[in-house]
């Protein structure tokens, strides 16, 4: 018997039992009194609870059976029987009926359950699928992965350049390769050799091998000394640097690639250990001095004091001598004042006593610089101070003074703080002076801009006024020149009139210039203006007088036929030698000017023609007759 049919029958029995109980309960309520009302209500409640429990149990059984059938049974395989199709003419094609006609249609609940189960299978990570697996099989869902939250970076993104340009070669060195090389400062050296080569401060042909092989060399190739493996288990106490400044420690940066040389140095270091041993007693006091990096002294031999002499445990004189020899001579300037009581400074003063006056000047410059910016503490290299004091002809610059400071990075971090120079004892006065200088500069720059504008305006006015004055002066000069020419011409006329009685009986030369000197508008309107100017060609007949010679200026070159015609005409009407007493010339630049231009103007711009006329008139009396 099918399980579903069994469950349906059980549910029917439960419902029928509930109906019988309710019917009996109704009959009891109709015949009973009010005293039994509480008992009847209790019976009603028990019937309802029992029916509810039976229905819930049956519903669980039905659901369990349905799910077991869904996940354990395989789907039914339906075969579709293909019907044979007759072939040939007149045959009837039989179409198979649809398969869904023979299948049982699903209810709405079955369809919804099927969709829910398919969703669980297709999406096992969904909330409903995980809840079913946890309830059915006790499998808890894994923790959901945490979503990555984008961490917002603080601050703004820098879009401008963060590195400064160190600059290249000066213009003089780029133009002239034989010029003196530019100086290399300490900041350039800190950038490294690669930067110096790229910027051109070190030429490309320079051999850089000595820079890499001198001791201490930055790069060495050789055997590396390995530490014993048991040293890693030895516990060592870290050294605290609060008791003394780190600037007094000089690190040994020499590589241990050369192992025999390293062993020799270790042997010399052991031999330089100073031991002071007491004579009778068994006690022994040993003092070890670390030798500095540089020239090493000879190893000290162990000596025993004579019997009965006092024990020299700490000899001040010997300590001072060793300090003067091996000290780095680095002293301290605290808040602008030098600490004179430190052993390093006393040793520095003892060693360089003969030149202490010049050293004091450099130390004073350092104190003023550090007190100006209120530097808390600075460690000064005494050897560098001595090197600066040797130059008597140059005042040390700020870069030179900074090169004497050992902890220059810490000092620069303090100096570069804005407003640091106003924190000292005279900070208020310095700030007042800075404000005053800035305000004076602002006022002067503003006044300078205004003065520059006024100067430019005055220059423009002056230029235009000078131009106007030059124009007026030129007009006056032209006017005066015209008056002078007119007066000269008048004087020549008067001279000619006064001398005419004498000249008409002597040999003379007459120059004919047949020019029509009229207004330009009139000259343009005249037809054949050039031919009209040449209409006075008949004045050549003046050579009929034996004492007259004629120079005729033609506005254009005459044709050979015209010249031959007038030559024959003048030979007939005059005495012999007529061809030698007249000349016909024309301006060489006649073709370069407009046709309406006057002959006098064209002749004025033809120097060759004027030169020919002047040569012909040399040593003779001549005049130009007016029309």
Secondary structure, 3 states (H helix, E strand, C coil): CCHHHHHHHHHHHHHHHHHHHHHHHHHHHHHCCCCCHHHHHHHHHHHHHHHHHHHHHHHHHHHHHHHHHHHHCCCCCCCCCCCCCCCCCCCCCCCCCCHHHCCCCCCHHHHHHHHHHHHHHHCCCCHHHHHHHHHHHCCCCCCCCCCCCCCCCCCCCCCCCCCCCCCCCCHHHHHCCCCCCCCCCHHHHHCCHHHHHHHCCCCCCCCCHHHHHCCCCCCCCCCCCCCCHHHHHCCCCCCCCCCCCHHHCCCCCCCCCCHHHHHHHHHHHHHCCEEEECCCCCCEEEECCCCCCCCCCCCCCCCCCCCCCCCCCCCHHHHHHHHHHHCCCEEEEECCEECCCCHHHHHHHHHCCCCHHHHHHHHHHHHHHHHHCCCCEEEEEHHHHHHHHCCCCCCCCHHHHHHCECCHHHHHHHHCCCCHHHCCCCHHHHHHHHHHHHHHHHHHHHHHHHHHHHHHHHHHHHHHHHHHHHHHHHHHHHHHHHHHHHHHHHHHHHHHHHHHHHHCCCCEEEEEECCCCCCHHHHHHCCCHHHHHHHHHHHHHHHHCCCEEEEEEECCCCCHHHHHHHHHHHHHHCCCCHHHCEEEEECCCHHHCCCCCCHHHHHHCCHHHHHHHHHHCCCCCEECCCC
